[in-house]
Amino acid sequence: MPARKLYFEGIRVGDELPALAKAPIDRVQLSRYAGASGDFNPVHVDEVYAKSVGMPSVYAPGMLVMGMLGQLISDWARGGQLRRYHVRFIKMVWPGDTVVCKGRVSDRYGEGGRYFVEVELWAENQRGELVMKGHSSIQLFYSLEDENRQRSGQSPIVVDVPRESLLQNAGTAAPEGTEEEGALSGKKTTGSKPAAKTATAPDPSKKTKK
């Protein structure tokens, strides 16, 4: 059976991605991640060192949680092209925490045969606390017919789709919290990790179709 693919025509603003719940973080996973990534910062793998600098224990690297959110969007957007992906680190993730990744379509638009959806992403721990928030932009074929046309060298199906946005309905946006607001504003919050890393792919609006 061919892999499921996602097409623009079947997506609506407000659609929720299937939640992705990961197994509880443990120290073995942190050690394996350190070996795979080459990031051997002792605050993530050395309990004695972590306590010596004032932490209650080792904690998960933010990039590990970012990878979990990345899995959520890549599993959902099969057949699409990831054009942009960035995150904000909101709260530390500790051994024993369970990370649940969630997302919601926040925008969709198309012009000149190119179609995009914007997805708000966030991750929560087992207490429902926000630990990471992110955003991604996905380019999609309009439909199966559109994909077949383009792959055979024909011109794409052109349907002008005005930009839609959840911002027009603030009540359906991704959950907000004091931890997130502090990280985004630059203010410190209890137990929050500085939002020091952001990964961003090229902006699709600056690309031209070949």
MDAnalysis code that builds the backbone (N, CA, C; Angstrom):
import MDAnalysis as mda
import numpy as np

u = mda.Universe.empty(630, n_residues=210, atom_resindex=np.repeat(np.arange(210), 3), trajectory=True)
u.add_TopologyAttr("name", ["N", "CA", "C"] * 210)
u.add_TopologyAttr("resid", np.arange(1, 211))
u.add_TopologyAttr("resname", ["MET", "PRO", "ALA", "ARG", "LYS", "LEU", "TYR", "PHE", "GLU", "GLY", "ILE", "ARG", "VAL", "GLY", "ASP", "GLU", "LEU", "PRO", "ALA", "LEU", "ALA", "LYS", "ALA", "PRO", "ILE", "ASP", "ARG", "VAL", "GLN", "LEU", "SER", "ARG", "TYR", "ALA", "GLY", "ALA", "SER", "GLY", "ASP", "PHE", "ASN", "PRO", "VAL", "HIS", "VAL", "ASP", "GLU", "VAL", "TYR", "ALA", "LYS", "SER", "VAL", "GLY", "MET", "PRO", "SER", "VAL", "TYR", "ALA", "PRO", "GLY", "MET", "LEU", "VAL", "MET", "GLY", "MET", "LEU", "GLY", "GLN", "LEU", "ILE", "SER", "ASP", "TRP", "ALA", "ARG", "GLY", "GLY", "GLN", "LEU", "ARG", "ARG", "TYR", "HIS", "VAL", "ARG", "PHE", "ILE", "LYS", "MET", "VAL", "TRP", "PRO", "GLY", "ASP", "THR", "VAL", "VAL", "CYS", "LYS", "GLY", "ARG", "VAL", "SER", "ASP", "ARG", "TYR", "GLY", "GLU", "GLY", "GLY", "ARG", "TYR", "PHE", "VAL", "GLU", "VAL", "GLU", "LEU", "TRP", "ALA", "GLU", "ASN", "GLN", "ARG", "GLY", "GLU", "LEU", "VAL", "MET", "LYS", "GLY", "HIS", "SER", "SER", "ILE", "GLN", "LEU", "PHE", "TYR", "SER", "LEU", "GLU", "ASP", "GLU", "ASN", "ARG", "GLN", "ARG", "SER", "GLY", "GLN", "SER", "PRO", "ILE", "VAL", "VAL", "ASP", "VAL", "PRO", "ARG", "GLU", "SER", "LEU", "LEU", "GLN", "ASN", "ALA", "GLY", "THR", "ALA", "ALA", "PRO", "GLU", "GLY", "THR", "GLU", "GLU", "GLU", "GLY", "ALA", "LEU", "SER", "GLY", "LYS", "LYS", "THR", "THR", "GLY", "SER", "LYS", "PRO", "ALA", "ALA", "LYS", "THR", "ALA", "THR", "ALA", "PRO", "ASP", "PRO", "SER", "LYS", "LYS", "THR", "LYS", "LYS"])
u.atoms.positions = np.array([
    [0.853, -1.194, 0.000],
    [0.000, 0.000, 0.000],
    [0.892, 1.248, 0.000],
    [0.646, 2.197, -0.888],
    [1.470, 3.400, -0.928],
    [1.302, 4.229, 0.338],
    [2.352, 4.978, 0.701],
    [2.312, 5.806, 1.899],
    [1.260, 6.910, 1.734],
    [0.589, 7.212, 2.822],
    [-0.389, 8.291, 2.798],
    [0.297, 9.610, 2.457],
    [-0.357, 10.427, 1.643],
    [0.174, 11.739, 1.313],
    [-0.840, 12.806, 1.689],
    [-0.315, 13.988, 1.964],
    [-1.146, 15.108, 2.370],
    [-1.271, 16.083, 1.214],
    [-2.495, 16.509, 0.920],
    [-2.718, 17.467, -0.162],
    [-3.430, 18.707, 0.371],
    [-3.128, 19.816, -0.248],
    [-3.626, 21.113, 0.200],
    [-5.147, 21.173, 0.236],
    [-5.810, 20.588, -0.759],
    [-7.264, 20.698, -0.868],
    [-7.992, 20.086, 0.326],
    [-7.336, 19.164, 1.033],
    [-7.991, 18.488, 2.150],
    [-7.712, 19.100, 3.505],
    [-7.020, 20.230, 3.542],
    [-6.623, 20.836, 4.813],
    [-7.459, 22.076, 5.082],
    [-7.846, 22.258, 6.325],
    [-8.592, 23.438, 6.726],
    [-7.918, 24.085, 7.929],
    [-8.007, 25.404, 8.017],
    [-7.475, 26.107, 9.174],
    [-8.204, 25.618, 10.429],
    [-7.446, 25.301, 11.451],
    [-8.016, 24.757, 12.678],
    [-7.862, 23.257, 12.796],
    [-7.514, 22.572, 11.701],
    [-7.279, 21.125, 11.773],
    [-6.167, 20.831, 12.771],
    [-6.380, 19.838, 13.622],
    [-5.375, 19.469, 14.609],
    [-4.588, 18.247, 14.145],
    [-3.291, 18.263, 14.406],
    [-2.444, 17.127, 14.091],
    [-2.649, 16.057, 15.160],
    [-2.557, 14.778, 14.800],
    [-2.645, 13.731, 15.828],
    [-1.513, 13.906, 16.831],
    [-1.848, 13.930, 18.111],
    [-0.841, 14.142, 19.150],
    [0.175, 13.001, 19.150],
    [1.416, 13.348, 19.447],
    [2.495, 12.364, 19.525],
    [3.014, 12.342, 20.954],
    [2.768, 11.244, 21.664],
    [3.230, 11.087, 23.044],
    [4.490, 10.233, 23.057],
    [5.547, 10.763, 23.640],
    [6.811, 10.047, 23.713],
    [6.941, 9.342, 25.063],
    [7.761, 8.299, 25.100],
    [8.019, 7.596, 26.352],
    [8.716, 8.537, 27.334],
    [8.538, 8.321, 28.637],
    [9.186, 9.191, 29.614],
    [10.699, 9.298, 29.377],
    [11.216, 10.494, 29.500],
    [12.653, 10.729, 29.354],
    [13.399, 9.985, 30.452],
    [14.471, 9.292, 30.092],
    [15.315, 8.674, 31.117],
    [16.791, 8.982, 30.833],
    [17.643, 8.661, 31.776],
    [19.063, 9.003, 31.663],
    [19.765, 8.216, 30.563],
    [19.280, 7.014, 30.282],
    [19.859, 6.245, 29.178],
    [19.626, 6.973, 27.857],
    [18.409, 7.474, 27.673],
    [18.096, 8.214, 26.452],
    [18.979, 9.454, 26.339],
    [19.203, 10.154, 27.452],
    [20.046, 11.344, 27.422],
    [21.478, 10.993, 27.022],
    [21.987, 9.869, 27.516],
    [23.336, 9.439, 27.149],
    [23.409, 9.052, 25.678],
    [22.393, 8.363, 25.200],
    [22.371, 7.982, 23.784],
    [22.272, 9.205, 22.885],
    [21.471, 10.177, 23.296],
    [21.356, 11.397, 22.497],
    [22.688, 12.136, 22.453],
    [23.381, 12.168, 23.588],
    [24.685, 12.834, 23.625],
    [25.649, 12.174, 22.642],
    [25.647, 10.844, 22.623],
    [26.529, 10.138, 21.701],
    [26.152, 10.348, 20.252],
    [24.850, 10.386, 19.966],
    [24.403, 10.547, 18.584],
    [24.617, 11.967, 18.084],
    [24.436, 12.954, 18.961],
    [24.520, 14.355, 18.541],
    [25.911, 14.943, 18.710],
    [26.720, 14.314, 19.537],
    [28.036, 14.872, 19.829],
    [27.987, 15.982, 20.859],
    [26.822, 16.183, 21.488],
    [26.665, 17.217, 22.511],
    [26.846, 16.569, 23.880],
    [28.049, 16.700, 24.442],
    [28.353, 16.064, 25.721],
    [28.366, 17.077, 26.865],
    [27.522, 18.079, 26.778],
    [27.399, 19.035, 27.877],
    [27.078, 18.257, 29.151],
    [27.905, 18.372, 30.187],
    [27.705, 17.543, 31.389],
    [26.401, 17.804, 32.122],
    [25.757, 18.947, 31.908],
    [24.486, 19.177, 32.601],
    [23.404, 18.220, 32.113],
    [23.643, 17.542, 30.999],
    [22.659, 16.598, 30.467],
    [22.973, 15.144, 30.799],
    [24.206, 14.866, 31.205],
    [24.592, 13.457, 31.398],
    [25.309, 13.182, 32.716],
    [25.774, 14.206, 33.408],
    [26.562, 14.021, 34.634],
    [25.764, 14.559, 35.823],
    [25.194, 13.645, 36.601],
    [24.337, 14.030, 37.718],
    [25.090, 14.873, 38.745],
    [26.301, 14.458, 39.066],
    [27.095, 15.172, 40.070],
    [27.392, 16.591, 39.605],
    [27.766, 16.729, 38.345],
    [28.068, 18.058, 37.827],
    [26.815, 18.929, 37.799],
    [25.702, 18.365, 37.347],
    [24.460, 19.141, 37.268],
    [24.083, 19.689, 38.637],
    [24.224, 18.875, 39.678],
    [23.892, 19.341, 41.027],
    [24.892, 20.371, 41.518],
    [26.141, 20.265, 41.070],
    [27.167, 21.215, 41.510],
    [26.926, 22.620, 40.968],
    [26.155, 22.718, 39.874],
    [25.850, 24.038, 39.310],
    [24.426, 24.475, 39.657],
    [23.833, 23.794, 40.647],
    [22.552, 24.247, 41.167],
    [21.320, 23.595, 40.600],
    [21.478, 22.593, 39.722],
    [20.323, 21.898, 39.168],
    [19.933, 20.724, 40.058],
    [18.640, 20.384, 40.105],
    [18.232, 19.220, 40.904],
    [18.700, 17.901, 40.302],
    [18.952, 17.875, 39.003],
    [19.454, 16.685, 38.322],
    [19.855, 17.092, 36.913],
    [20.260, 16.131, 36.113],
    [20.476, 16.398, 34.692],
    [19.125, 16.719, 34.061],
    [19.143, 17.360, 32.888],
    [17.897, 17.651, 32.183],
    [18.097, 17.457, 30.689],
    [17.010, 17.328, 29.957],
    [17.057, 17.011, 28.527],
    [17.526, 18.215, 27.714],
    [18.366, 18.002, 26.708],
    [18.724, 19.102, 25.802],
    [17.485, 19.587, 25.060],
    [17.393, 20.876, 24.840],
    [16.258, 21.410, 24.103],
    [16.154, 20.838, 22.709],
    [17.307, 20.526, 22.103],
    [17.286, 19.994, 20.745],
    [16.653, 18.607, 20.677],
    [16.682, 17.872, 21.789],
    [16.011, 16.572, 21.820],
    [14.504, 16.760, 21.700],
    [13.960, 17.720, 22.433],
    [12.522, 17.995, 22.354],
    [12.183, 18.578, 20.988],
    [13.070, 19.402, 20.449],
    [12.855, 19.953, 19.110],
    [12.746, 18.827, 18.084],
    [13.556, 17.788, 18.248],
    [13.480, 16.640, 17.354],
    [12.150, 15.915, 17.461],
    [11.590, 15.880, 18.665],
    [10.289, 15.239, 18.847],
    [9.195, 16.009, 18.115],
    [9.233, 17.341, 18.232],
    [8.267, 18.148, 17.488],
    [8.481, 17.993, 15.985],
    [9.750, 17.884, 15.576],
    [10.050, 17.665, 14.168],
    [9.477, 16.360, 13.657],
    [9.493, 15.325, 14.521],
    [8.886, 14.045, 14.127],
    [7.387, 14.199, 13.917],
    [6.750, 14.973, 14.790],
    [5.309, 15.191, 14.661],
    [4.969, 15.801, 13.307],
    [5.661, 16.860, 12.922],
    [5.307, 17.553, 11.678],
    [5.707, 16.734, 10.454],
    [6.829, 16.021, 10.528],
    [7.245, 15.235, 9.363],
    [6.338, 14.021, 9.152],
    [5.856, 13.423, 10.236],
    [4.917, 12.302, 10.106],
    [3.593, 12.766, 9.505],
    [3.175, 13.962, 9.874],
    [1.885, 14.476, 9.398],
    [1.950, 14.940, 7.955],
    [3.014, 15.627, 7.596],
    [3.097, 16.289, 6.285],
    [3.752, 15.423, 5.224],
    [3.408, 14.187, 5.161],
    [4.002, 13.295, 4.164],
    [3.606, 13.725, 2.763],
    [4.605, 13.804, 1.907],
    [4.359, 14.264, 0.550],
    [4.564, 15.754, 0.410],
    [4.699, 16.470, 1.532],
    [4.943, 17.901, 1.507],
    [6.422, 18.211, 1.652],
    [6.757, 19.474, 1.481],
    [8.131, 19.937, 1.636],
    [8.194, 20.915, 2.799],
    [9.042, 20.602, 3.769],
    [9.216, 21.485, 4.920],
    [10.045, 22.691, 4.495],
    [9.442, 23.864, 4.552],
    [10.110, 25.092, 4.120],
    [10.661, 25.895, 5.283],
    [10.041, 25.784, 6.433],
    [10.524, 26.535, 7.584],
    [10.116, 25.802, 8.851],
    [11.015, 25.799, 9.843],
    [10.735, 25.152, 11.121],
    [11.549, 25.854, 12.197],
    [10.884, 26.406, 13.171],
    [11.623, 27.019, 14.267],
    [10.867, 26.805, 15.570],
    [11.589, 26.880, 16.682],
    [10.991, 26.615, 17.983],
    [11.488, 27.621, 19.006],
    [10.740, 27.688, 20.105],
    [11.148, 28.422, 21.293],
    [11.164, 27.454, 22.472],
    [12.262, 27.445, 23.226],
    [12.343, 26.620, 24.418],
    [11.693, 27.376, 25.573],
    [10.729, 26.734, 26.221],
    [9.936, 27.403, 27.247],
    [10.275, 26.912, 28.648],
    [10.371, 25.613, 28.814],
    [10.530, 25.042, 30.156],
    [11.407, 23.796, 30.077],
    [12.202, 23.575, 31.103],
    [13.099, 22.413, 31.113],
    [12.315, 21.106, 31.173],
    [12.899, 20.090, 30.557],
    [12.351, 18.743, 30.581],
    [13.314, 17.866, 31.380],
    [12.785, 17.199, 32.391],
    [13.605, 16.439, 33.331],
    [13.415, 14.928, 33.132],
    [14.349, 14.115, 33.614],
    [14.139, 12.670, 33.583],
    [12.817, 12.309, 34.273],
    [12.059, 11.448, 33.646],
    [10.742, 11.076, 34.153],
    [9.612, 11.838, 33.513],
    [9.922, 12.964, 32.865],
    [8.879, 13.727, 32.184],
    [8.433, 13.014, 30.909],
    [7.150, 13.101, 30.616],
    [6.592, 12.602, 29.366],
    [6.263, 13.791, 28.475],
    [6.801, 13.781, 27.271],
    [6.572, 14.885, 26.333],
    [5.465, 14.501, 25.359],
    [4.454, 15.363, 25.245],
    [3.366, 15.171, 24.288],
    [3.423, 16.316, 23.284],
    [3.601, 15.978, 22.001],
    [3.726, 16.976, 20.941],
    [2.385, 17.162, 20.242],
    [2.030, 18.429, 20.008],
    [0.740, 18.743, 19.406],
    [0.912, 19.824, 18.343],
    [-0.096, 19.954, 17.490],
    [-0.028, 20.978, 16.456],
    [-1.401, 21.291, 15.903],
    [-1.489, 22.442, 15.227],
    [-2.749, 22.875, 14.643],
    [-2.461, 23.731, 13.419],
    [-3.212, 23.526, 12.353],
    [-3.068, 24.342, 11.149],
    [-3.554, 25.752, 11.473],
    [-2.671, 26.728, 11.295],
    [-3.004, 28.102, 11.659],
    [-3.207, 29.007, 10.456],
    [-2.841, 28.540, 9.267],
    [-2.916, 29.397, 8.092],
    [-2.825, 28.513, 6.850],
    [-3.437, 28.944, 5.764],
    [-3.294, 28.258, 4.477],
    [-3.489, 29.294, 3.380],
    [-2.738, 29.151, 2.306],
    [-2.848, 30.108, 1.205],
    [-2.192, 29.515, -0.031],
    [-2.601, 30.029, -1.179],
    [-2.032, 29.559, -2.440],
    [-2.135, 30.626, -3.506],
    [-1.114, 30.682, -4.348],
    [-1.106, 31.650, -5.431],
    [-0.127, 31.182, -6.503],
    [-0.538, 31.284, -7.753],
    [0.359, 30.935, -8.844],
    [0.763, 29.478, -8.893],
    [-0.072, 28.611, -8.360],
    [0.228, 27.185, -8.414],
    [1.118, 26.685, -7.289],
    [1.353, 27.511, -6.281],
    [2.146, 27.099, -5.115],
    [1.269, 27.233, -3.875],
    [1.268, 26.186, -3.037],
    [0.324, 26.112, -1.931],
    [1.059, 25.835, -0.622],
    [0.680, 26.579, 0.412],
    [1.376, 26.476, 1.692],
    [0.390, 26.373, 2.850],
    [0.791, 25.644, 3.872],
    [0.066, 25.645, 5.141],
    [1.063, 25.993, 6.240],
    [0.586, 26.766, 7.202],
    [1.384, 27.120, 8.369],
    [0.837, 26.334, 9.549],
    [1.732, 25.778, 10.348],
    [1.319, 24.935, 11.468],
    [1.968, 25.437, 12.756],
    [1.126, 25.706, 13.749],
    [1.617, 26.036, 15.081],
    [1.877, 24.724, 15.812],
    [3.015, 24.640, 16.491],
    [3.421, 23.426, 17.183],
    [3.701, 23.738, 18.648],
    [3.445, 22.782, 19.507],
    [3.839, 22.951, 20.902],
    [3.985, 21.583, 21.566],
    [4.740, 21.560, 22.644],
    [4.960, 20.335, 23.410],
    [4.639, 20.606, 24.869],
    [3.998, 19.637, 25.496],
    [3.622, 19.741, 26.907],
    [4.212, 18.573, 27.683],
    [4.422, 18.766, 28.979],
    [4.811, 17.649, 29.824],
    [3.565, 16.973, 30.383],
    [3.780, 15.989, 31.257],
    [2.655, 15.199, 31.773],
    [1.723, 16.018, 32.660],
    [2.158, 17.186, 33.080],
    [1.302, 18.060, 33.892],
    [0.563, 19.089, 33.030],
    [0.720, 18.975, 31.723],
    [0.060, 19.906, 30.831],
    [0.769, 21.243, 30.721],
    [2.003, 21.330, 31.225],
    [2.775, 22.572, 31.167],
    [3.469, 22.692, 29.819],
    [3.472, 23.870, 29.273],
    [4.110, 24.114, 27.984],
    [5.627, 24.080, 28.145],
    [6.303, 23.221, 27.368],
    [7.765, 23.145, 27.446],
    [8.442, 23.655, 26.179],
    [7.713, 23.698, 25.079],
    [8.277, 24.193, 23.826],
    [7.144, 24.643, 22.916],
    [7.408, 25.699, 22.155],
    [6.449, 26.160, 21.166],
    [7.185, 26.379, 19.852],
    [6.526, 26.069, 18.728],
    [7.200, 26.208, 17.441],
    [6.230, 26.513, 16.314],
    [6.803, 26.561, 15.134],
    [6.025, 26.901, 13.947],
    [6.704, 26.281, 12.741],
    [5.919, 25.837, 11.783],
    [6.488, 25.303, 10.556],
    [5.654, 25.748, 9.356],
    [6.306, 25.797, 8.201],
    [5.648, 26.123, 6.941],
    [5.876, 24.953, 5.991],
    [4.794, 24.451, 5.420],
    [4.844, 23.284, 4.540],
    [4.308, 23.651, 3.167],
    [5.033, 23.282, 2.102],
    [4.526, 23.446, 0.743],
    [3.969, 22.118, 0.267],
    [2.779, 22.164, -0.348],
    [2.075, 20.952, -0.753],
    [1.594, 21.042, -2.189],
    [1.377, 19.888, -2.790],
    [0.627, 19.850, -4.036],
    [-0.835, 20.127, -3.705],
    [-1.541, 20.744, -4.643],
    [-2.950, 21.045, -4.391],
    [-3.762, 19.767, -4.239],
    [-3.480, 18.777, -5.086],
    [-4.235, 17.529, -5.082],
    [-3.380, 16.446, -5.734],
    [-3.905, 15.222, -5.740],
    [-3.211, 14.137, -6.436],
    [-3.072, 14.450, -7.914],
    [-4.121, 15.015, -8.497],
    [-4.057, 15.386, -9.910],
    [-2.949, 16.415, -10.149],
    [-2.840, 17.381, -9.251],
    [-1.800, 18.399, -9.370],
    [-0.411, 17.760, -9.295],
    [-0.233, 16.834, -8.380],
    [1.061, 16.158, -8.265],
    [1.388, 15.388, -9.535],
    [0.415, 14.643, -10.046],
    [0.652, 13.863, -11.257],
    [0.997, 14.764, -12.443],
    [0.314, 15.903, -12.548],
    [0.598, 16.845, -13.623],
    [2.039, 17.363, -13.534],
    [2.421, 17.798, -12.359],
    [3.750, 18.387, -12.216],
    [4.856, 17.350, -12.395],
    [4.619, 16.161, -11.914],
    [5.646, 15.122, -12.056],
    [5.783, 14.655, -13.501],
    [4.758, 14.900, -14.308],
    [4.839, 14.548, -15.732],
    [5.320, 15.718, -16.587],
    [5.696, 16.813, -15.924],
    [6.232, 17.959, -16.645],
    [5.204, 18.981, -17.075],
    [3.949, 18.811, -16.676],
    [2.904, 19.765, -17.032],
    [2.843, 20.905, -16.010],
    [2.127, 21.939, -16.366],
    [1.977, 23.076, -15.461],
    [1.089, 22.692, -14.283],
    [1.273, 23.342, -13.131],
    [0.463, 23.001, -11.958],
    [-0.967, 23.488, -12.073],
    [-1.820, 22.923, -11.267],
    [-3.170, 23.434, -11.124],
    [-3.089, 24.764, -10.382],
    [-3.747, 25.775, -10.906],
    [-3.668, 27.107, -10.303],
    [-5.024, 27.476, -9.706],
    [-5.037, 27.600, -8.392],
    [-6.226, 28.039, -7.662],
    [-5.763, 29.093, -6.671],
    [-6.247, 30.311, -6.815],
    [-5.868, 31.359, -5.872],
    [-6.664, 31.193, -4.578],
    [-5.948, 31.001, -3.478],
    [-6.570, 30.794, -2.173],
    [-6.150, 31.935, -1.257],
    [-7.061, 32.824, -0.892],
    [-6.707, 33.931, 0.001],
    [-6.177, 33.409, 1.330],
    [-5.263, 34.159, 1.903],
    [-4.693, 33.763, 3.193],
    [-5.781, 33.707, 4.260],
    [-5.785, 32.603, 5.003],
    [-6.654, 32.448, 6.155],
    [-5.765, 32.353, 7.387],
    [-6.318, 32.646, 8.545],
    [-5.477, 32.621, 9.731],
    [-6.293, 32.430, 10.987],
    [-5.726, 31.697, 11.948],
    [-6.358, 31.560, 13.249],
    [-6.316, 32.865, 14.026],
    [-5.458, 33.807, 13.611],
    [-5.389, 35.091, 14.295],
    [-6.714, 35.831, 14.213],
    [-7.533, 35.458, 13.221],
    [-8.844, 36.073, 13.099],
    [-9.798, 35.569, 14.169],
    [-9.368, 34.474, 14.831],
    [-10.177, 33.913, 15.916],
    [-9.237, 33.547, 17.048],
    [-8.894, 34.510, 17.859],
    [-7.859, 34.332, 18.887],
    [-8.191, 33.216, 19.858],
    [-9.470, 32.878, 19.977],
    [-9.847, 31.858, 20.935],
    [-9.431, 30.466, 20.539],
    [-8.959, 30.243, 19.308],
    [-8.590, 28.899, 18.884],
    [-7.089, 28.761, 18.691],
    [-6.322, 29.730, 19.129],
    [-4.868, 29.658, 18.973],
    [-4.289, 28.647, 19.938],
    [-2.989, 28.319, 19.746],
    [-2.309, 27.383, 20.625],
    [-2.304, 27.932, 22.045],
    [-2.270, 27.048, 23.050],
    [-2.380, 27.495, 24.436],
    [-1.250, 28.432, 24.818],
    [-1.601, 29.446, 25.607],
    [-0.613, 30.390, 26.105],
    [-0.430, 30.149, 27.592],
    [0.703, 30.563, 28.134],
    [0.947, 30.411, 29.557],
    [1.991, 31.401, 30.008],
    [2.142, 31.537, 31.304],
    [3.101, 32.506, 31.816],
    [4.518, 32.102, 31.461],
    [4.782, 30.785, 31.380],
    [6.126, 30.354, 31.021],
    [6.464, 30.811, 29.607],
    [5.521, 30.612, 28.679],
    [5.758, 30.977, 27.292],
    [5.934, 32.477, 27.154],
    [5.048, 33.238, 27.830],
    [5.099, 34.681, 27.703],
    [6.433, 35.216, 28.205],
    [6.952, 34.624, 29.277],
    [8.230, 35.072, 29.794],
    [9.356, 34.797, 28.831],
    [9.335, 33.612, 28.203],
    [10.408, 33.268, 27.277],
    [10.373, 34.163, 26.051],
    [9.174, 34.444, 25.549],
    [9.074, 35.251, 24.342],
    [9.408, 36.712, 24.602],
    [9.171, 37.176, 25.819],
    [9.428, 38.575, 26.115],
    [10.831, 38.811, 26.634],
    [11.538, 37.698, 26.907],
    [12.895, 37.838, 27.414],
    [12.959, 37.876, 28.928],
    [11.802, 37.799, 29.630],
    [11.779, 37.801, 31.075],
    [11.999, 36.392, 31.591],
    [12.661, 36.272, 32.733],
    [12.925, 34.965, 33.308],
    [11.681, 34.453, 34.006],
    [11.469, 33.134, 33.920],
    [10.379, 32.498, 34.641],
    [10.942, 31.307, 35.373],
    [10.296, 30.901, 36.440],
    [10.805, 29.809, 37.252],
    [10.873, 28.521, 36.452],
    [12.033, 27.883, 36.458],
    [12.202, 26.603, 35.779],
    [12.275, 26.692, 34.289],
    [12.364, 27.862, 33.717],
    [12.391, 28.002, 32.269],
    [13.818, 27.977, 31.755],
    [13.988, 27.418, 30.585],
    [15.279, 27.394, 29.932],
    [15.354, 28.541, 28.935],
    [16.468, 29.262, 28.871],
    [16.563, 30.386, 27.939],
    [16.286, 29.955, 26.515],
    [15.526, 30.761, 25.780],
    [15.210, 30.461, 24.385],
    [16.371, 30.890, 23.514],
    [17.451, 30.080, 23.554],
    [18.699, 30.508, 22.932],
    [18.909, 29.950, 21.539],
    [18.137, 28.938, 21.165],
    [18.389, 28.285, 19.886],
    [17.152, 28.329, 19.020],
    [17.347, 28.668, 17.767],
    [16.252, 28.666, 16.805],
    [16.779, 28.108, 15.500],
    [16.040, 27.173, 14.910],
    [16.415, 26.614, 13.610],
    [15.405, 27.083, 12.589],
    [15.872, 27.684, 11.514],
    [14.975, 28.228, 10.504],
    [15.456, 27.845, 9.122],
    [14.568, 27.288, 8.310],
    [14.860, 26.973, 6.917],
    [14.506, 28.178, 6.065],
    [14.907, 28.209, 4.789],
    [14.628, 29.367, 3.936],
    [13.151, 29.653, 3.823],
    [12.831, 30.933, 3.732],
    [11.448, 31.402, 3.560],
    [10.947, 31.057, 2.176],
    [9.846, 30.248, 2.079],
    [9.351, 29.842, 0.756],
    [8.913, 30.993, -0.115],
    [8.518, 32.123, 0.490],
    [8.056, 33.254, -0.315],
    [9.170, 33.889, -1.124],
    [10.429, 33.569, -0.755],
    [11.567, 34.140, -1.482],
    [12.099, 33.194, -2.539],
    [11.440, 32.024, -2.659],
    [11.879, 31.044, -3.654],
    [11.039, 31.189, -4.921],
    [11.579, 30.865, -6.028],
    [10.837, 30.867, -7.298],
    [10.726, 29.457, -7.790],
    [9.619, 29.158, -8.389],
    [9.391, 27.811, -8.910],
    [10.149, 27.603, -10.212],
    [10.825, 26.451, -10.268],
    [11.568, 26.125, -11.488],
    [10.622, 25.606, -12.560],
])
